[in-house]
Amino acid sequence: MSERSAFRLGCSLAMMLHLAVLVPAAAAQSQKPWRHAILEAKSDAGIYMMVTEGFAQKFGVNLELVQVQSDAIGLKALIAGEIESYDGVLAGTVIAASRGVDIKLLGCHWPGLPHGIFVRANIDSVQDLQGKKFAISSPNSLPDILAKRLLEVYHVPVSSVTFASLGSDLDRYKALVAGVVDATVISGEYEPLAAKEGIKLLVPGREVLPNYIRVCIFANGAAVAARREDAIHFIAAEMAGLRYALSHREETLALTREVTGAKADDPRPAYIFDDAVRTNSIDPDISLPAEKIAWAKEELVREGSVPASFDMAKMIDPDIRAKALELVNK
């Protein structure tokens, strides 16, 4: 079975904590698997999954991937020890770390924000959202944070809007199209389809949260301590995969279509790829942007979610990223 075929077996939400999608690495069959959770595959899947196209094998990583509907689920799996690492946002993970959970931030590979606030055609301004229903994901997820910050920036009382938790981007988009909700936060990949469905982009997410980091890689602290070399090689494989993806557009789009089942005329994979490249939203070196990380902590302190005394430096492990970069650059 190929790495790609193995991933396409999928993983249901109910089985997420007990079943991973195996991506065999022939060069590392004797190693314990490194289990990593990614967000549910959508039109940017080829970028995230390029690591499975031989790069995990190249760096000797026996990689297992699992899809989750939200990073909050990934965090729960990480805390439970069901995975070694996961892709997620800073907010919920920093809150958990501030409360004593042993989590390490290894680097951020998608610092740009491709999401936006999409609304039904009858909504022309943020003020029009008063009295409306707004679909988000789970608390402290990106949709939740972006929606509430939008209202704050435009001086719309949060209490004037009804929030509904509706899972994945696709779930929220379908609810918006069906008129179940009036607004939601979803990936910009839906913009090429929106007008035909009576939907429009109201405000790009990057205008509301210019310092927001979309996705970072977090690891279980105990796993990092026990398997440091595995962590280094995993990050190196991710770096190599991202570099290849960004420089091989058609291969990346083909992988996205194969994984998601998107048709050749679906404009979303090309749209999100080109937008990410144009806006430099992806960092193949998986850096640790100090200013954006500091901003994230300041926001959490301002909200009262994290104490000002919390030292974020204790949850950051820059050495793993530095050594992985050395491996990739050899």
Summary of the structure (lengths in Angstrom):
residues: 330
radius of gyration: 19.2
end to end distance: 30.1
largest distance: 58.5
contacts: 1160
relative contact order: 0.18
helix: 48%
strand: 18%
